[in-house]
Each structure stands twice: as C-alpha cells, then as structure tokens.
C-alpha cells in the first residue's frame, strides 16, 4: 500500500499545484491497485474535469459517489460534470441528493448554485448562492455569483448591494465592475468612473482586467452621452479581450459554407421527430431575440427554456465527431448521413425536465442560425423565428457586448470590421436558408416590433399557431428569469433606446459602413 499512498500523495500535490495532467496520471497509475479507493477516484475525476476530459471525469466521479454516497462534495462534483455535458435531468437528480447530505460547505453550495443555474432553476440557484454567502461572507466570488443570479431574477437593488460588497472584498473581481455598470443607466451625479479610471494603470499588464474596466467605462460614458470617449474605451477593451483569443475568419467562412450544404430531406420530414413543442428564436446576437422570447413566453402555453446548447450537443453526437469543439470543420463535414429522427428525439429528451409541462417551449440560442438546415429536417414541425435588425446597429451592438468568455461563437466580436464581415456571412446564410426551406422561417425586424408592438406580437403568436393572449402585450410583467445581456431592458416596457444607436458613433463607424455597402448589404439611413 505504500506505493499507492505515495502515488496518492503525489496526485494530491500535483492537483493542489494546478498540475491537472500530472494529477490525473498519478491517479490513473494507482487505481488498478486500489480500484475501490474513493478519494483516488474523486481526485482523478476532478483532474479529468479540469482537463475537460468529460468521459473519464464522469466515470471516476460516479465511481467515487458509488463508493462514498454520503459525501456531499463527491455528489456535487458528479452533478457538475453531468451538467457540463448537458445531462440536466441527471444532474438535477444528483444535485438534489447532495442537498440531502450534511456538511454542505460554502464551496459546495456555490457549485450547486451553478448547476441549478445551468438547468434554468434560477430561484433555487439564488437560494443556494445566498446560503454560500452566509456561510462564507468574505469570499468575493460567492457574492459575485449571487449578484449575477439576482440580476437574472430582476432584483437589481439587491444585486448592486452584493456587487459592491464583492468589490469591497476584492477590487480585482474585474467582471463585477462591468456587471455593476450595466445594472442601471449611469448619470453625471452617480457613476463609477473615478474608481474605474483609478484601477486602469494598476492593472495595465492584465488583459482581463483591462477588458472589463474599459468596457465598463465605455458603458458609463455612453450613458452620460460622452460618445467619443466611450468609443475609445470600447475599442481598448475589445482589443484587450481579443489579445487573449485567436480568431480565424477563414475558419468561419468555411464553416458557414459546410453547414449551408444541409439540404431538405423530404423522406425525413415524414419519419423525423413530429413534436410541435420547440420554438426556435435565433439570429445575430443582440438583435431583439430576448424581446421576442419575452413576448411569446408571456403566453400561458409557452415556457422559455433559455439559451440552450442542447441542439448543438445532439447534433455533435449524431455526427460521431470526437473533436473537442461543438461545431468545427470536421463536425460540419459529417452532415450527409444523419439520422434525423434520432437527432430530433435526442434533442427533445435532452431538454427535460425543464420542458414538457407546457404545449411549447422556446429555445433562444441566437447561433442556432447555423443549424437551421438540421433543425428543419430533424424537427419538421418546430417553429423557427429569425430576428433581423438594422445592420449597423447589429454590428455595433455585437462589438459593444462582452459575450461569455467560454463561448466559441463570438470571437469575431473583438474587432469592429471582423464583426461586419461576420454579419455578411450571417446575412448570406439566412438568405440561403429561406430559399432552401421556404415557409419554415419567420423573419421579423426588431424595429418593426418596437414601432408596431401589437401587430408584430399578433403575427408572432399566429406563426406559432397559438390563440391570442393579451399577456403577450405586457411582456415586461413576465416574471420568468432573464439570463441574457438584455436582462435589465426586458423588465421595462418596450425599450426604444437601442434604435439607431450607431448614429451616435457615425464618424467612428465609417469603415464598417463602407464594408457593408461593398458587400451589398442594404442599409437604413
């Protein structure tokens, strides 16, 4: 047993030093001699989880839970792994089991909160984050997670309190500065500009800090109508963020081309999954998808499931691709012999238990526009709604937004002209889908919804084949959590402040405007 003890000690030391690969190697080396060593299985599972080796992580963590079922931390990490591969129903079962166990420390409570957040159980998640903060009130990250969850629920004053508490504990929680700037419209009398400016020189060598601080300043200066200064900070912030990523526009061009080759499969439409539950809302990000989601989900027969990656995951599995990214060139090349029935059924099953209790549910992942061909074949009765918006506003809004840093879909957004080129790819792809699948897609303009709310809302509800309900005109009263960048605006009546925003930056956007004109994109004056 001395060899095992030595290996276990080495694995533990490597893990504590964040040397995940070596920790896994030591653990795997020892496990054949001690397959029922719960701690060793747990350590191997944690290291595999850090390395994003999800198959081994699930195997090791499940074994650890089976060997030591009363350990809340074991069950919690297993639930986390299940959640990361989008097995939400299984993750919830294991997380609920963890909650019945004793010794739920702050870290465990916070992790469980993340699991429930990923499952769209935001009220439960908020309660767990609150418990984590109560258990460890001086831990800034727990307060930050709690604050973000409060934003999802529309509790902006409480969120502001928690963000300030977080920053008092750790001014270097850089994302909290940006979140705080976005909570409300800043004014010359009440803003965070001085604090943000004071932190810039202190974090000059930290691109993540520079990104968040400059973007927070861009937001606050824009609120105060100092547009030139705002744009300078916007460019600086996005440049800092872009320095941490590697974007290939050529990769995206090839990817769009490959995905566009998914053609109508007439045979599949009679054999595919016939459910009428899904309503897909898609389009370029920041173009009104959340507004349409709130309008339709205000109907009593519709539940909003949020921004799901479920279809992308089901598609990935259906292709048999083993590459690490959900959608890449190898995956896109494997679209010719897909089993559309199985893809549709697997997708629907993966949305449970969050769906299935209403006649319809909304899947509002903007980048599902890449999968329209697959959605149309696998789910022939699903509704597909595409949001369009003034191209200049669309590009500016994408450039202004800091998307999730773990997202593989938004690397174009760190450069203004790359954002414009990406918009051109999107525009061409949607024109292709409309021609290839006539009648399957409702395109609707954000500006039309804002200017003609009732007529547009009725058109949306009619397209979804639902009876009219007046609640759809009062979407701001919809109490469902909102988890997107529009979480603040959707809790107000029809928001008009984003229309023609690009005019405020007209001199800075000359190059973008010319790029779109040269690509044949019709622009609105």
C-alpha positions as CSV (number, residue, x, y, z in Angstrom):
1,X,0.0,0.0,0.0
2,X,3.0,2.3,0.4
3,X,3.2,2.7,-3.4
4,X,-0.5,3.6,-3.6
5,X,-0.1,6.1,-0.7
6,X,2.9,7.6,-2.4
7,X,1.1,8.0,-5.7
8,X,-2.0,9.4,-3.9
9,X,0.2,12.0,-2.2
10,X,1.9,12.9,-5.5
11,X,-1.5,13.2,-7.2
12,X,-2.8,15.4,-4.4
13,X,0.3,17.6,-4.5
14,X,0.0,17.9,-8.3
15,X,-3.7,18.8,-8.1
16,X,-3.0,21.4,-5.4
17,X,-0.4,22.9,-7.7
18,X,-3.0,23.0,-10.5
19,X,-1.0,20.5,-12.5
20,X,-4.1,18.7,-13.6
21,X,-2.4,16.4,-16.1
22,X,0.1,15.0,-13.7
23,X,-2.6,14.7,-11.0
24,X,-4.6,12.5,-13.4
25,X,-1.6,10.5,-14.4
26,X,-0.6,9.6,-10.8
27,X,-4.2,8.8,-10.0
28,X,-4.7,6.5,-13.0
29,X,-1.4,4.8,-12.2
30,X,-2.6,4.0,-8.7
31,X,-6.2,3.0,-9.4
32,X,-5.6,-0.6,-10.8
33,X,-4.1,-1.4,-7.4
34,X,-6.9,0.2,-5.4
35,X,-10.0,0.5,-7.7
36,X,-12.2,1.0,-4.6
37,X,-10.2,3.9,-3.2
38,X,-13.0,6.6,-3.2
39,X,-10.6,9.6,-2.7
40,X,-8.4,8.4,-5.5
41,X,-11.4,8.1,-7.9
42,X,-12.6,11.5,-6.8
43,X,-9.2,13.1,-7.4
44,X,-8.9,11.5,-10.8
45,X,-12.4,12.8,-11.6
46,X,-11.6,16.3,-10.5
47,X,-8.4,16.4,-12.6
48,X,-10.1,15.0,-15.7
49,X,-12.9,17.6,-15.2
50,X,-10.3,20.4,-15.2
51,X,-8.8,18.9,-18.4
52,X,-12.2,18.8,-20.0
53,X,-11.9,15.1,-20.4
54,X,-15.6,14.6,-19.7
55,X,-15.8,10.8,-20.3
56,X,-13.2,9.8,-17.7
57,X,-14.4,12.6,-15.4
58,X,-17.9,11.2,-15.4
59,X,-16.6,7.6,-14.9
60,X,-14.3,8.4,-12.0
61,X,-16.7,10.8,-10.2
62,X,-19.6,8.3,-10.5
63,X,-17.4,5.6,-9.0
64,X,-16.4,7.9,-6.2
65,X,-20.1,8.6,-5.4
66,X,-21.0,4.9,-5.5
67,X,-18.1,4.1,-3.1
68,X,-18.9,7.0,-0.7
69,X,-22.6,8.0,-1.3
70,X,-22.7,10.2,1.8
71,X,-20.1,12.7,0.7
72,X,-21.9,15.9,-0.5
73,X,-18.8,17.2,-2.3
74,X,-18.5,14.0,-4.3
75,X,-22.1,14.1,-5.4
76,X,-21.8,17.8,-6.2
77,X,-18.9,17.4,-8.5
78,X,-20.5,14.5,-10.2
79,X,-23.6,16.6,-10.7
80,X,-21.4,19.4,-12.1
81,X,-19.8,17.0,-14.6
82,X,-23.3,15.8,-15.7
83,X,-24.4,19.4,-16.1
84,X,-21.3,20.3,-18.2
85,X,-22.3,17.6,-20.8
86,X,-25.9,18.9,-20.7
87,X,-27.4,15.9,-18.9
88,X,-29.5,18.4,-16.9
89,X,-32.1,15.9,-15.7
90,X,-29.5,13.6,-14.3
91,X,-27.5,16.5,-12.9
92,X,-30.6,17.7,-11.0
93,X,-31.2,14.3,-9.5
94,X,-27.7,14.0,-8.2
95,X,-27.7,17.7,-7.0
96,X,-30.9,17.1,-5.1
97,X,-29.3,14.1,-3.5
98,X,-26.3,16.2,-2.5
99,X,-28.7,18.7,-0.8
100,X,-30.0,15.9,1.5
101,X,-26.5,15.3,2.9
102,X,-24.7,17.0,5.7
103,X,-21.6,19.1,5.6
104,X,-22.6,21.4,2.8
105,X,-19.8,24.0,2.9
106,X,-19.9,27.3,1.0
107,X,-18.0,25.9,-2.0
108,X,-20.4,23.0,-2.3
109,X,-23.4,25.4,-2.1
110,X,-21.9,27.7,-4.7
111,X,-21.2,24.8,-7.1
112,X,-24.8,23.5,-6.6
113,X,-26.0,27.0,-7.4
114,X,-24.1,26.9,-10.7
115,X,-25.7,23.5,-11.5
116,X,-29.2,24.8,-10.9
117,X,-28.4,28.0,-12.9
118,X,-27.4,25.8,-15.9
119,X,-30.7,23.9,-15.5
120,X,-32.6,27.2,-15.6
121,X,-33.8,26.7,-12.0
122,X,-32.8,30.2,-11.1
123,X,-34.9,30.7,-8.0
124,X,-33.3,27.6,-6.4
125,X,-29.9,28.7,-7.6
126,X,-30.3,32.1,-5.9
127,X,-31.2,30.5,-2.6
128,X,-28.1,28.3,-2.8
129,X,-25.8,31.3,-3.6
130,X,-27.4,33.2,-0.7
131,X,-26.5,30.3,1.6
132,X,-23.0,30.2,0.3
133,X,-22.6,33.9,1.0
134,X,-24.0,33.4,4.5
135,X,-21.5,30.6,5.1
136,X,-18.5,32.5,3.8
137,X,-19.4,36.2,3.7
138,X,-15.8,37.3,3.0
139,X,-15.5,35.2,-0.2
140,X,-15.9,37.6,-3.1
141,X,-16.6,35.1,-5.8
142,X,-19.6,33.7,-3.9
143,X,-21.0,37.2,-3.7
144,X,-20.4,37.8,-7.4
145,X,-22.3,34.6,-8.4
146,X,-25.1,35.6,-6.0
147,X,-25.3,39.1,-7.6
148,X,-25.5,37.7,-11.1
149,X,-28.3,35.4,-10.1
150,X,-30.1,38.3,-8.6
151,X,-29.8,40.1,-11.9
152,X,-31.5,37.1,-13.6
153,X,-34.4,37.5,-11.3
154,X,-34.7,41.2,-11.8
155,X,-33.6,42.1,-8.2
156,X,-31.3,44.9,-9.3
157,X,-31.0,46.8,-6.0
158,X,-30.0,43.6,-4.2
159,X,-27.6,42.8,-7.0
160,X,-26.0,46.2,-6.7
161,X,-25.5,45.7,-2.9
162,X,-23.8,42.3,-3.5
163,X,-21.6,43.6,-6.2
164,X,-20.4,46.5,-4.0
165,X,-19.8,44.0,-1.2
166,X,-17.8,41.8,-3.6
167,X,-15.6,44.7,-4.8
168,X,-15.1,45.9,-1.2
169,X,-13.6,42.5,-0.5
170,X,-11.7,42.2,-3.8
171,X,-11.4,45.2,-6.2
172,X,-9.8,42.7,-8.6
173,X,-13.0,40.9,-9.3
174,X,-12.9,42.5,-12.7
175,X,-16.2,41.2,-14.1
176,X,-18.1,42.7,-11.1
177,X,-17.1,46.2,-12.3
178,X,-18.7,45.6,-15.7
179,X,-21.8,44.0,-14.3
180,X,-22.3,46.9,-11.9
181,X,-22.0,49.4,-14.8
182,X,-24.7,47.5,-16.7
183,X,-27.3,47.4,-13.8
184,X,-28.7,50.8,-14.5
185,X,-28.2,54.0,-16.5
186,X,-25.3,55.9,-15.0
187,X,-25.5,59.7,-14.6
188,X,-23.0,62.5,-14.0
189,X,-24.2,62.6,-10.4
190,X,-23.9,58.9,-9.8
191,X,-21.4,56.7,-11.6
192,X,-18.3,54.6,-11.1
193,X,-15.9,56.4,-13.5
194,X,-13.4,57.7,-10.9
195,X,-13.0,54.2,-9.4
196,X,-12.7,52.6,-12.8
197,X,-10.1,55.1,-14.0
198,X,-8.0,54.7,-10.9
199,X,-7.8,50.9,-11.4
200,X,-6.7,51.1,-15.1
201,X,-3.0,51.9,-14.5
202,X,-2.8,49.4,-11.7
203,X,-3.8,46.6,-14.0
204,X,-2.0,47.6,-17.1
205,X,-0.4,44.1,-17.6
206,X,-3.7,42.2,-17.0
207,X,-5.7,41.9,-20.3
208,X,-8.8,40.5,-18.5
209,X,-8.8,43.5,-16.1
210,X,-8.2,46.0,-18.9
211,X,-11.1,44.4,-20.9
212,X,-13.6,44.6,-18.1
213,X,-12.6,48.1,-16.9
214,X,-12.5,49.7,-20.4
215,X,-15.9,48.2,-21.3
216,X,-17.4,49.4,-18.0
217,X,-16.1,52.9,-18.8
218,X,-17.5,52.7,-22.3
219,X,-20.9,51.8,-20.9
220,X,-20.8,54.6,-18.3
221,X,-19.5,57.3,-20.7
222,X,-22.2,56.3,-23.2
223,X,-24.9,56.7,-20.5
224,X,-23.6,60.2,-20.0
225,X,-23.6,61.0,-23.8
226,X,-19.8,61.3,-24.0
227,X,-19.7,59.2,-27.1
228,X,-16.2,59.8,-28.4
229,X,-14.7,58.9,-25.0
230,X,-17.0,55.9,-24.8
231,X,-15.8,54.6,-28.1
232,X,-12.2,54.9,-27.2
233,X,-12.7,52.8,-24.2
234,X,-14.8,50.3,-26.2
235,X,-12.0,49.8,-28.7
236,X,-9.4,49.5,-26.0
237,X,-11.5,47.0,-24.0
238,X,-12.2,44.8,-27.0
239,X,-8.6,44.9,-28.1
240,X,-7.6,43.7,-24.7
241,X,-10.1,40.9,-24.9
242,X,-9.1,40.0,-28.4
243,X,-5.5,39.6,-27.4
244,X,-6.5,36.6,-25.3
245,X,-8.2,34.8,-28.3
246,X,-7.3,33.6,-31.7
247,X,-10.0,34.3,-34.3
248,X,-9.9,32.9,-37.9
249,X,-12.4,34.5,-40.3
250,X,-11.4,31.9,-42.9
251,X,-12.5,29.1,-40.5
252,X,-15.9,30.8,-40.1
253,X,-16.3,31.2,-43.9
254,X,-15.6,27.5,-44.4
255,X,-17.9,26.5,-41.5
256,X,-20.8,28.6,-42.9
257,X,-20.3,27.0,-46.3
258,X,-20.3,23.5,-45.0
259,X,-23.3,23.9,-42.8
260,X,-25.2,25.5,-45.7
261,X,-24.9,22.3,-47.6
262,X,-27.6,20.6,-45.4
263,X,-30.4,20.1,-47.9
264,X,-34.1,19.3,-47.4
265,X,-34.6,15.6,-46.8
266,X,-38.2,15.1,-47.9
267,X,-38.2,11.5,-46.6
268,X,-37.1,12.6,-43.2
269,X,-40.0,15.0,-42.8
270,X,-42.4,12.1,-42.5
271,X,-40.1,10.0,-40.4
272,X,-38.5,12.6,-38.2
273,X,-39.5,13.7,-34.7
274,X,-43.0,15.1,-35.1
275,X,-43.2,17.1,-31.9
276,X,-44.6,20.6,-32.1
277,X,-43.1,21.7,-28.8
278,X,-40.0,23.7,-29.8
279,X,-40.0,27.3,-30.9
280,X,-36.5,28.3,-32.0
281,X,-35.7,32.0,-31.8
282,X,-32.4,32.8,-33.5
283,X,-30.4,35.4,-35.4
284,X,-27.3,37.6,-34.8
285,X,-26.9,38.2,-31.1
286,X,-28.1,41.5,-29.6
287,X,-30.8,41.9,-32.3
288,X,-34.0,41.5,-30.3
289,X,-34.1,37.8,-29.7
290,X,-34.7,38.3,-25.9
291,X,-37.6,40.7,-26.6
292,X,-39.3,38.2,-28.9
293,X,-38.7,35.4,-26.3
294,X,-40.4,37.5,-23.6
295,X,-43.4,38.3,-25.8
296,X,-44.1,34.7,-26.8
297,X,-43.2,33.2,-23.4
298,X,-45.8,35.5,-21.8
299,X,-48.4,33.2,-23.4
300,X,-49.6,30.6,-20.9
301,X,-49.0,27.7,-23.2
302,X,-45.3,28.6,-23.7
303,X,-42.3,28.1,-21.4
304,X,-38.9,29.7,-22.1
305,X,-36.1,27.2,-21.7
306,X,-33.5,29.9,-22.2
307,X,-30.4,29.8,-24.4
308,X,-29.9,26.0,-24.8
309,X,-26.9,24.4,-26.4
310,X,-28.8,21.1,-26.5
311,X,-29.4,21.0,-30.2
312,X,-25.7,21.7,-30.9
313,X,-24.8,18.9,-28.5
314,X,-27.3,16.4,-30.0
315,X,-26.0,17.4,-33.5
316,X,-22.4,16.8,-32.4
317,X,-23.3,13.3,-31.1
318,X,-25.2,12.5,-34.2
319,X,-22.3,13.2,-36.5
320,X,-20.0,11.0,-34.4
321,X,-17.3,13.7,-34.4
322,X,-14.9,13.3,-31.5
323,X,-13.3,16.8,-31.7
324,X,-13.4,19.0,-28.6
325,X,-15.4,21.9,-30.1
326,X,-19.2,21.6,-30.5
327,X,-19.1,22.8,-34.1
328,X,-15.9,22.8,-36.2
329,X,-15.0,21.9,-39.7
330,X,-14.7,18.1,-39.1
331,X,-18.1,18.1,-37.4
332,X,-19.7,20.1,-40.3
333,X,-18.3,17.7,-42.8
334,X,-20.2,14.8,-41.3
335,X,-23.8,16.0,-42.1
336,X,-24.7,13.9,-45.1
337,X,-25.9,10.7,-43.4
338,X,-27.5,11.9,-40.2
339,X,-30.4,10.0,-38.6
340,X,-32.9,12.9,-38.4
341,X,-35.4,11.0,-36.3
342,X,-32.9,10.2,-33.6
343,X,-31.4,13.7,-33.7
344,X,-34.9,15.2,-33.1
345,X,-35.8,12.7,-30.4
346,X,-32.4,13.1,-28.6
347,X,-32.7,16.9,-28.7
348,X,-36.2,16.8,-27.2
349,X,-35.3,14.3,-24.5
350,X,-32.3,16.4,-23.5
351,X,-34.5,19.4,-22.7
352,X,-36.3,17.5,-20.0
353,X,-37.3,18.1,-17.1
354,X,-37.3,21.8,-17.8
355,X,-39.7,21.3,-20.7
356,X,-42.7,19.1,-21.3
357,X,-45.1,20.8,-18.8
358,X,-46.5,23.3,-21.4
359,X,-47.5,22.8,-25.0
360,X,-44.5,24.7,-26.3
361,X,-41.1,25.8,-25.2
362,X,-38.7,28.4,-26.5
363,X,-35.1,27.6,-27.3
364,X,-33.5,31.0,-27.8
365,X,-29.9,30.4,-28.7
366,X,-29.0,33.1,-31.4
367,X,-26.3,31.0,-33.1
368,X,-28.8,28.2,-33.9
369,X,-29.0,30.0,-37.2
370,X,-26.0,27.8,-38.1
371,X,-28.2,24.7,-37.6
372,X,-31.4,25.8,-39.4
373,X,-31.0,23.1,-42.0
374,X,-30.6,20.4,-39.4
375,X,-33.4,21.8,-37.3
376,X,-35.8,21.8,-40.3
377,X,-35.0,18.2,-41.1
378,X,-34.9,16.8,-37.6
379,X,-37.9,18.7,-36.2
380,X,-40.2,19.4,-39.2
381,X,-43.0,20.9,-37.0
382,X,-40.7,23.2,-35.0
383,X,-41.2,26.9,-35.4
384,X,-38.2,28.9,-36.5
385,X,-38.1,32.7,-35.9
386,X,-35.2,34.8,-37.1
387,X,-34.6,38.3,-35.8
388,X,-33.3,41.0,-38.1
389,X,-32.1,44.4,-37.1
390,X,-30.6,47.5,-38.8
391,X,-27.2,46.1,-39.9
392,X,-25.2,49.0,-38.5
393,X,-26.9,48.7,-35.1
394,X,-26.5,44.9,-35.2
395,X,-22.7,45.2,-35.8
396,X,-22.2,47.9,-33.2
397,X,-24.3,46.0,-30.6
398,X,-22.2,42.9,-31.1
399,X,-19.0,44.9,-30.9
400,X,-20.2,46.6,-27.7
401,X,-21.1,43.3,-26.0
402,X,-18.7,41.2,-24.0
403,X,-20.1,37.7,-24.6
404,X,-19.3,34.7,-22.4
405,X,-15.6,34.1,-22.4
406,X,-16.0,30.4,-22.8
407,X,-18.2,30.8,-25.9
408,X,-16.6,29.5,-29.2
409,X,-19.1,31.5,-31.3
410,X,-18.3,35.2,-30.6
411,X,-14.6,35.6,-31.3
412,X,-15.4,37.9,-34.2
413,X,-16.8,40.5,-31.8
414,X,-13.5,41.7,-30.5
415,X,-12.8,43.7,-33.8
416,X,-15.3,46.0,-35.4
417,X,-14.6,45.1,-39.0
418,X,-14.4,41.4,-38.3
419,X,-17.9,41.9,-36.7
420,X,-19.0,43.4,-40.0
421,X,-17.6,40.5,-42.0
422,X,-19.3,38.0,-39.8
423,X,-22.6,39.9,-40.3
424,X,-22.2,39.5,-44.0
425,X,-21.8,35.7,-43.6
426,X,-24.9,35.6,-41.4
427,X,-26.9,37.6,-43.9
428,X,-26.0,35.3,-46.7
429,X,-26.7,32.2,-44.7
430,X,-30.2,33.3,-43.8
431,X,-31.0,34.2,-47.4
432,X,-29.8,30.7,-48.3
433,X,-32.0,29.0,-45.5
434,X,-35.1,31.0,-46.6
435,X,-34.6,29.9,-50.2
436,X,-33.8,26.2,-49.3
437,X,-36.6,25.8,-46.7
438,X,-39.4,28.1,-48.0
439,X,-42.1,28.8,-45.4
440,X,-40.2,27.4,-42.5
441,X,-38.7,30.6,-41.2
442,X,-40.4,33.8,-40.0
443,X,-38.1,36.8,-40.3
444,X,-39.1,39.8,-38.3
445,X,-37.4,43.1,-37.8
446,X,-36.6,44.4,-34.3
447,X,-37.5,47.9,-35.4
448,X,-40.9,46.7,-36.7
449,X,-41.7,45.1,-33.3
450,X,-40.8,48.3,-31.5
451,X,-42.8,50.6,-33.7
452,X,-45.8,48.2,-34.1
453,X,-45.9,46.2,-31.0
454,X,-49.4,44.8,-31.1
455,X,-49.4,43.9,-34.8
456,X,-46.0,42.3,-34.5
457,X,-46.9,40.4,-31.4
458,X,-50.0,39.1,-33.0
459,X,-48.0,38.0,-36.1
460,X,-45.6,36.1,-33.9
461,X,-48.3,34.3,-31.9
462,X,-50.2,33.4,-35.2
463,X,-47.0,32.0,-36.7
464,X,-46.6,29.8,-33.6
465,X,-50.2,28.6,-34.2
466,X,-51.3,29.8,-30.7
467,X,-54.5,31.5,-29.7
468,X,-54.1,35.2,-28.9
469,X,-53.5,36.2,-25.3
470,X,-53.3,39.8,-24.1
471,X,-50.5,38.9,-21.7
472,X,-48.2,39.0,-24.8
473,X,-48.6,42.8,-24.9
474,X,-47.4,43.1,-21.3
475,X,-44.1,41.2,-21.6
476,X,-42.5,43.4,-19.0
477,X,-44.7,41.8,-16.4
478,X,-43.3,38.4,-17.3
479,X,-41.6,37.2,-14.1
480,X,-39.6,34.4,-15.7
481,X,-35.8,34.8,-15.1
482,X,-33.8,36.6,-17.9
483,X,-30.2,35.4,-18.3
484,X,-29.0,37.5,-21.3
485,X,-27.4,40.8,-21.6
486,X,-30.9,42.3,-22.0
487,X,-32.0,41.2,-18.5
488,X,-32.4,44.9,-17.5
489,X,-34.3,46.2,-20.6
490,X,-36.8,43.3,-20.8
491,X,-38.2,44.3,-17.4
492,X,-39.2,47.6,-18.8
493,X,-42.0,48.4,-21.3
494,X,-40.9,48.4,-25.0
495,X,-37.3,49.6,-25.0
496,X,-36.6,52.1,-27.8
497,X,-33.2,53.4,-26.7
498,X,-31.2,50.9,-28.9
499,X,-32.7,52.1,-32.2
500,X,-30.3,54.0,-34.5
501,X,-27.6,53.9,-31.7
502,X,-25.0,53.7,-34.4
503,X,-25.7,57.4,-35.3
504,X,-24.1,58.4,-32.0
505,X,-20.8,56.9,-33.4
506,X,-21.2,57.7,-37.0
507,X,-17.7,59.1,-37.5
508,X,-16.2,56.1,-35.8
509,X,-18.1,53.7,-38.0
510,X,-17.2,54.9,-41.5
511,X,-15.1,51.9,-42.2
512,X,-17.8,49.5,-41.0
513,X,-20.5,51.2,-43.1
514,X,-18.3,51.0,-46.3
515,X,-17.6,47.3,-45.6
516,X,-21.3,46.5,-45.5
517,X,-22.1,48.6,-48.6
518,X,-19.3,46.9,-50.5
519,X,-20.8,43.5,-49.5
520,X,-24.2,44.5,-50.9
521,X,-25.9,44.8,-47.5
522,X,-28.9,47.2,-47.8
523,X,-28.5,49.9,-45.1
524,X,-31.1,52.1,-43.5
525,X,-30.5,55.8,-43.2
